[in-house]
Amino acid sequence: MKRRQILAAAGVGLAATALAGCKQEAETAGKPQAGADTETFNWKMVTSWPKNFPGVGVGAERFATLVNEMSNGRLKVKVYAAGELVPALEVFDAVSRGTAEMGHGAPYYWKGKVPAAQFFCALPFGPNAQEMNAWLHKGGGMQLWEETYKPFGVLPIACGATGVQTAGWFNKEINGVDDFNGLKMRTPGLGGEVLTKMGGTVVNMPAGEIFTALQTGAIDATEWIGPYNDQALGLHKAAKYYYTPGWQEPNVTFELDINIKAWETLPADLQAIVRAAARDVNGDMLDDYNAKNMEAMEQLKSEGVEVRRLPDEVLAKLKVVAAEVVDASAAADPVASKVWAQQKAYLQRLYDYAESNEKDIYNIRG
Ligand code: CA
């Protein structure tokens, strides 16, 4: 062999050896646990939503479909609408006690049991979706959320966001702060506590009962989510005025609840699939809300719905009361107190940043 041929042959040999080495490493690293790729899991997911409800309910369905597809059918998730297996507001309990392996709901629905839960969900005059997501995923929020739910045997994963909501549907005009006196309104979470301090009465109920309550006069007002979902419930047919902005919920983050004992039986690849699918739904739902809220608002206005802005005086008062309510609510519970101390400081940094740049663009852009 000529010298050049010898070198070429040696080169090929070296390359082949190197490739074989890589292949071996890859096989070792990606090797599934024994039996992990054949075992099939059939899980139940209870939800707080009516069947195929736009936005949030569809998001829960999308999560189940994604997990089924990504796992090639090894983790099948069957979605139950509110009331099919457990009532809407008992999703967290059902997952905690293992009636269902998974649940999808809004953290503040269980504030009676877990007062700190609402801080992972919505704060009046609080973070928008991108700020909430930054805190949860990059600012220590998820760790605090996991700590909060651990005593209940539940693993939380953020799974959906609404973006800015609306102030809601009213059959009474709001012209000043006194108009909240005696107002009977459906609004959960800390926003509800603010309403109580403003002299109103909070009546909470799941989505399926809101329309009738408003139509019969059992409540004077309700907020639900935003134009897209509110239109789906037909609230515009039961109220005179649609008020903005959604001071009580500049965003609501939804949660995937997972029973920790069930979670621990899943192989690592299925756990990774669950996390990836939830992350996908978390972003996709926000995109869906942004697009569909715009379309629904256009349609509601074209049908003659009277959209009103809450007066400045009212918003200013709500903001003062909201700050007191949030602080007091945190102070009343040691876990909430710990969460809020960290969250408040982090959010202030995000707000300062938004003030210095992002807010300016919105104001100028119009
Ligand atoms: Ca709401």
Residues whose N, C-alpha, C, O or C-beta is under 5 A from the ligand:
A	BS01	CA	Q165 E223 W224 I225 E249
